Amino acid sequence: MAEGARRGAPPAPRVLVIGVGNALRGDDAAGVEVARRLRARLQEAREGEARGGEVSEFEEARKDRAGAAAPEIEVRELEGETLALLDVWEGADAVVLVDAVRSGAAPGMIHRVDASRKPLPARLRGSSSTHAVGVGEAIELARSLGRLPRRVVLYGLEGAGFDAGAGLSRAVAAAVAPLAEAVLGEARALGSESSAAATAAWP
């Protein structure tokens, strides 16, 4: 019997995508919009597979390559204070955060930062849209408390306006779709990485 068959397979890694923001404050809705778009995309893929249709590119990417269970990608929205992240991502192997930022860059610009081992850059720290406590501060608190997932990647979408009752600005609205694709790719990559690490460590 093969080694993999004797020992079985490790549990499926949990990859969490969290869209942070406020759907009622202009470009602060960017993270929430990306999360909703991505959730719809994943749901369509799973329904297609359940109907016995053609397997999507997404589902192909979930197939086991090393004896580990395929990673599960879960999408959540967080419209409250960012300190709740510490509870939301509890138990996740990897997290992709999506939030609006205002660092002074051009509206619609996408920032990517791997916060797994080092703090966010100063230009993004505490700049996360309208939250009383920024995403960067929540990350550093979690790190100090030993409650930070093994991998944390932030995608920040530069906003133009955060007025109550306003919709997305044109530049931010145009960036939502490509950002959702980038986040999906990131989640897939983190899932594969977590699967490989879990397989290597499995007894």
C-alpha positions as CSV (number, residue, x, y, z in Angstrom):
1,M,0.0,0.0,0.0
2,A,1.3,3.4,-0.9
3,E,2.5,5.7,1.9
4,G,-0.2,8.3,1.1
5,A,-2.9,5.5,1.2
6,R,-1.7,4.3,4.6
7,R,-1.7,7.6,6.3
8,G,-4.7,9.2,4.6
9,A,-4.8,12.9,3.9
10,P,-4.6,16.0,6.1
11,P,-7.8,18.1,6.5
12,A,-8.5,20.6,3.8
13,P,-6.8,23.9,4.5
14,R,-9.1,26.8,5.1
15,V,-8.4,30.0,3.1
16,L,-10.5,33.0,4.1
17,V,-11.2,36.0,1.9
18,I,-12.5,39.0,3.9
19,G,-13.9,42.1,2.3
20,V,-13.7,44.9,4.8
21,G,-15.6,48.2,4.5
22,N,-18.9,50.0,4.7
23,A,-21.3,49.6,1.8
24,L,-22.9,53.0,2.6
25,R,-19.9,55.2,2.5
26,G,-18.7,55.6,-1.1
27,D,-15.4,53.9,-2.0
28,D,-15.3,52.3,1.4
29,A,-17.6,49.7,-0.2
30,A,-14.8,48.5,-2.4
31,G,-13.8,45.5,-0.2
32,V,-17.4,44.5,0.3
33,E,-18.1,44.7,-3.4
34,V,-15.1,42.5,-4.2
35,A,-16.2,39.9,-1.7
36,R,-19.7,39.8,-3.1
37,R,-18.4,39.4,-6.7
38,L,-16.0,36.7,-5.6
39,R,-18.7,34.8,-3.6
40,A,-21.0,34.8,-6.6
41,R,-18.2,33.5,-8.9
42,L,-17.4,30.6,-6.5
43,Q,-21.1,29.8,-6.1
44,E,-21.6,29.6,-9.8
45,A,-18.7,27.3,-10.2
46,R,-19.9,24.9,-7.4
47,E,-23.5,24.9,-8.8
48,G,-22.1,24.0,-12.2
49,E,-20.1,21.1,-10.8
50,A,-23.2,19.9,-8.9
51,R,-25.2,19.8,-12.1
52,G,-22.6,17.6,-13.6
53,G,-21.5,20.2,-16.1
54,E,-18.1,21.0,-17.4
55,V,-15.6,21.5,-14.6
56,S,-14.6,25.1,-14.4
57,E,-11.0,26.5,-14.3
58,F,-11.6,27.2,-10.6
59,E,-12.6,23.7,-9.8
60,E,-9.6,22.3,-11.8
61,A,-7.4,24.5,-9.6
62,R,-8.9,22.9,-6.5
63,K,-8.0,19.3,-7.5
64,D,-5.6,17.5,-5.2
65,R,-2.0,17.6,-6.5
66,A,-0.1,16.1,-3.6
67,G,-2.4,13.8,-1.6
68,A,-4.0,16.6,0.4
69,A,-7.6,17.6,0.5
70,A,-8.4,20.5,-1.8
71,P,-8.3,23.9,0.0
72,E,-11.7,25.4,0.8
73,I,-12.0,29.1,0.0
74,E,-14.5,30.9,2.2
75,V,-15.6,34.5,1.5
76,R,-16.8,36.8,4.3
77,E,-17.7,40.5,4.6
78,L,-16.9,42.7,7.6
79,E,-18.7,46.0,7.9
80,G,-18.1,46.5,11.6
81,E,-14.9,47.5,13.4
82,T,-11.7,45.8,12.2
83,L,-10.8,44.4,15.6
84,A,-13.4,41.7,14.9
85,L,-11.0,40.3,12.4
86,L,-9.3,38.5,15.2
87,D,-12.4,36.4,15.7
88,V,-13.4,36.2,12.1
89,W,-10.2,34.6,10.9
90,E,-9.8,32.3,13.9
91,G,-8.7,28.8,12.6
92,A,-7.9,30.0,9.1
93,D,-4.7,28.8,7.5
94,A,-4.4,31.8,5.2
95,V,-6.3,35.1,4.8
96,V,-6.7,37.5,2.0
97,L,-8.0,40.9,3.1
98,V,-9.6,43.4,0.8
99,D,-10.1,47.0,1.9
100,A,-10.3,50.5,0.5
101,V,-7.3,52.7,1.4
102,R,-6.4,56.4,1.0
103,S,-2.6,56.7,0.9
104,G,-2.4,59.6,-1.6
105,A,-2.0,57.4,-4.7
106,A,-4.3,57.6,-7.7
107,P,-7.8,56.4,-7.2
108,G,-8.3,52.9,-8.5
109,M,-4.7,51.8,-7.8
110,I,-4.4,48.4,-6.3
111,H,-1.8,47.8,-3.5
112,R,-0.7,44.3,-2.5
113,V,1.2,43.7,0.8
114,D,2.1,40.4,2.4
115,A,1.7,41.1,6.1
116,S,2.5,37.6,7.2
117,R,5.9,38.5,8.7
118,K,6.2,42.3,8.7
119,P,3.9,45.3,9.3
120,L,2.1,47.2,6.6
121,P,4.1,50.0,5.0
122,A,3.7,53.4,6.8
123,R,1.7,54.8,3.9
124,L,-1.0,52.2,4.3
125,R,-0.9,51.7,8.1
126,G,-4.0,53.2,9.7
127,S,-5.2,54.6,6.3
128,S,-7.9,52.0,5.8
129,S,-10.9,54.1,4.8
130,T,-13.4,55.0,7.5
131,H,-12.5,52.5,10.3
132,A,-11.8,53.8,13.8
133,V,-9.1,51.1,14.0
134,G,-7.2,50.4,10.7
135,V,-6.7,47.0,9.2
136,G,-2.9,47.5,9.8
137,E,-3.5,48.1,13.5
138,A,-5.7,45.0,13.8
139,I,-3.0,42.9,12.1
140,E,-0.3,44.1,14.4
141,L,-2.5,43.5,17.5
142,A,-3.2,40.0,16.3
143,R,0.5,39.4,15.7
144,S,1.4,40.6,19.2
145,L,-1.3,38.3,20.7
146,G,-0.2,35.3,18.6
147,R,-3.6,35.3,16.8
148,L,-2.4,36.1,13.3
149,P,-3.0,33.3,10.7
150,R,0.1,31.8,9.1
151,R,-0.3,33.8,5.9
152,V,-2.0,37.2,5.6
153,V,-2.1,39.2,2.4
154,L,-3.8,42.6,2.1
155,Y,-5.2,44.0,-1.2
156,G,-5.9,47.7,-0.8
157,L,-7.9,49.6,-3.4
158,E,-7.2,53.3,-3.5
159,G,-10.4,55.3,-2.9
160,A,-11.4,58.7,-4.0
161,G,-14.3,59.6,-1.8
162,F,-15.9,58.2,1.4
163,D,-19.0,60.3,1.8
164,A,-22.0,58.7,3.5
165,G,-24.7,57.7,1.0
166,A,-22.4,57.9,-2.0
167,G,-21.7,55.1,-4.5
168,L,-18.3,53.9,-5.8
169,S,-16.3,56.4,-7.8
170,R,-15.7,55.6,-11.4
171,A,-12.1,54.7,-10.9
172,V,-12.8,52.3,-8.0
173,A,-15.8,50.7,-9.8
174,A,-13.6,50.0,-12.8
175,A,-11.0,48.3,-10.6
176,V,-13.4,45.9,-8.7
177,A,-13.5,43.2,-11.4
178,P,-9.7,42.9,-11.9
179,L,-9.2,43.1,-8.2
180,A,-11.6,40.2,-7.6
181,E,-9.6,38.1,-10.2
182,A,-6.4,39.0,-8.4
183,V,-7.8,38.0,-5.1
184,L,-9.1,34.7,-6.4
185,G,-5.7,33.9,-7.8
186,E,-4.1,34.8,-4.5
187,A,-6.5,32.6,-2.6
188,R,-5.8,29.7,-4.9
189,A,-2.1,30.1,-4.5
190,L,-2.3,30.3,-0.8
191,G,-4.5,27.3,-0.7
192,S,-2.0,25.2,-2.8
193,E,0.8,26.4,-0.5
194,S,-1.2,25.4,2.6
195,S,-2.0,22.0,1.1
196,A,1.6,21.3,0.4
197,A,2.7,22.3,3.9
198,A,-0.1,20.3,5.5
199,T,0.9,17.2,3.5
200,A,4.5,17.5,4.4
201,A,3.7,17.8,8.1
202,W,1.0,15.1,8.1
203,P,2.1,12.0,10.2
